[in-house]
Amino acid sequence: MDWLLFTVIGYLIGSISSAVLVSRMMGLPDPRMEGSKNPGATNVLRLGNKAAAAFTLIGDLLKGTAPVLLAASISANPLAIAGAAAGAFLGHLFPVFFQFKGGKGVATALGVFLGISPLLGLALALTWLITALVFRFSSLAAIVAAASAPAWAWWATANTVYILLALSLGVILIWRHQANIGRLMSGTESRIGKKS
């Protein structure tokens, strides 16, 4: 039953909204109410500045990594570690402390995978970065990284639990980007760095 405990711990940590807290501390608009209305680093960048976006990104990464490392330090059971990972990710999407209105989970998912395997996290980060540099769309980079996650998990870990975790999180991430996919197809999606 250790997987259940770590899932709950992960969820509570994941429910801490870095974007909302950073925006409040730096006197910026609530990212849930302005811009894309997504409480994530990209929207904070649009509404504020690079420093606020960087703090948000770091916070979202850490809340994905911390529960995974905590679980791994106590249990060698991949199900417990995956439970912590899934909990952190779902906490970001549906935070209990912020009326269950969360972000899309890209940075938190990256933090989760960095905690499971630095090699896996690096592969996903490079996939996101290369796509973002070429096309200048954060959403497209996230979709490509999410779609590639199961393959990278197989390559980096060869662990069925982590491959299934990557598949599950990848499907949810793509689902959370439905509106972005529509805007990408219609040519109305905002590019990285564009102010709201």
PyMOL commands that set and color helices and strands:
alter all, ss='L'
color gray80, all
select helices_A, chain A and resi 2-14+18-25+41-47+50-74+78-93+96-98+106-116+118-135+138-157+160-176+178-186
alter helices_A, ss='H'
color red, helices_A
deselect
rebuild
show_as cartoon
